Amino acid sequence: MDINLGREELIKLNRLLDMVVECNQALVRAKEENELIDTIQEILESEDFHFKITCETLSDLDKYKTHLVFPLRIEEEDYGYFQVYTNSQISDIEYKILKDLADDIAYGINALRSKRALEISEKRYKSLFENAPIALLEEDFSSVKEYLYRLRGLNLEANELEKYLDNHPDEVIDCLKKIKIVDVNNACLGLYRAKSKDELLGNLESIIREESIEIGKKLILSLYRGELSIEGENVNYTLDGKPLIVYTKTFIPAGYENTLKRAIVSVVDITEQRNLEVSLRNSRQEIKTALEDTIKVLSKTVEIKDPYIAGHQLRVSRLASEIARRMNMKYEDIELIEKASLLHDLGKIAIPGEVLNKPGKLTDTEFELVKLHPLTGYKILSEIKYLSKVAEIILQHHERLNGSGYPKGLKDGEISLPVRIIGVADVAEAMLSHRPYRPSYSLEDVIKELERGKGILYDTDVVNICVEILKGGFSF
């Protein structure tokens, strides 16, 4: 490096250093990228030097002999060039000063760009936050962080921590009260019917009451486990006292995982939705009750005409339902079997009373008339959409595996499981009950009949379970 400087070189170097000092001051003061570049180009003008910062193609100035170019690198990419023009030779010291200045300029531009990007980002965030269509709150969870630190000192397991929080609700409430709400948006003001942020922030205890402790415990437990996104339902209140069922989702933005100084909470009013669900459940239950009452009325209609089978359908229903439960059938299938059993003899309403109540043996013609009752019951119920599946079961309840049943003579694979269950329960109950034309059979005789027809007339698995139930002392 050249260190033997003459008077003129020293003056020139000092003038260059003075200009560099002014440039560094400009780097500190500048607020925008273009302002910085313009200021530096004004400073770096002298008799000896002419400087230019450009993003365009390099160009020479004819009146200068020497032309140095320093790339301005910003985040590993070329921003442009710091160009130096002079009539005299550039010394090593001058070269190094100018090279360092180029690096400083690149750094300054990058800093302004980052600052500008941050300002733009903050403005966009603020605008989105303020005008978002759902209620948003920005909160400071530092108090929760402090409480978590104390809880970790107790060395509790996750399940133990939940019990601890249940046993110390005052601690949870105290922790939640210390949470700071930094900001709220316009939708949040509208949701809680507040005129201003000050009004809302000044009345938080009216909005979030102590009954919110459950969601508070969930928040503490989730943060204890390191989860950064928590959601759930809660009850809040408007400033005029109206209860709100709200769905809240809380998340910790990147960079705040350790301090918890920033959390964004979104709040959606789902009161109408939940009320509608309750209303639908109530309506569904009312419809179900009405249909069950209708089934009971229809079931008793035939019993009025034939007093000897009073309660028969109900008893068949109880036995068939128990068989289905023992076979681990789905709830809706058990319910279907119960309904179909209660109505399986509905078609007997079309049979003359003297035939139904005849004490002696039926003639072939009379028996053929009786055999029509599954089809009659089917015709009555098939027009009711809700009972269409019930109607199908009623149509088949006298079918047998070997095809000897009626009215269609269906065989094994054509007969559904609900029909097989009701068929066995119907036979068992009928044999155990008194009839005008015969006394009731003993339990032993009923079991013998079921065992005799097992795999031929009746489903083997159904018979086995029915026998097990009857031997177990089942009561109708």
Secondary structure, DSSP 8 states (H G I E B T S, - for coil): ------HHHHHHHHHHHHHHHHHHHHHHH--SHHHHHHHHHHHSB-SSEEEEEESS-----TT-SEEEEEEEEETTEEEEEEEEEESS---HHHHHHHHHHHHHHHHHHHHHHHHHHHHHHHHHHHHHHHH-SSEEEEEE-HHHHHHHHHHHTTT--HHHHHHHHHH-HHHHHHHHHT-EEEEE-HHHHHHHT-SSHHHHHTTHHHHS-GGGHHHHHHHHHHHHTT-SEEEEEEEEE-TTS-EEEEEEEEE--TT-TTT---EEEEEEE-HHHHHHHHHHHHHHHHHHHHHHHHHHHHHHHHHHH-GGGTTHHHHHHHHHHHHHHHTT--HHHHHHHHHHHHHTTGGGGGS-HHHHT-SS---HHHHHHHTTHHHHHHHHHTTSGGGHHHHHHHHHTT--TBS--SSS--BGGGS-HHHHHHHHHHHHHHHHS-BTTB----HHHHHHHHHHTBTTTB-HHHHHHHHHHHHTT---
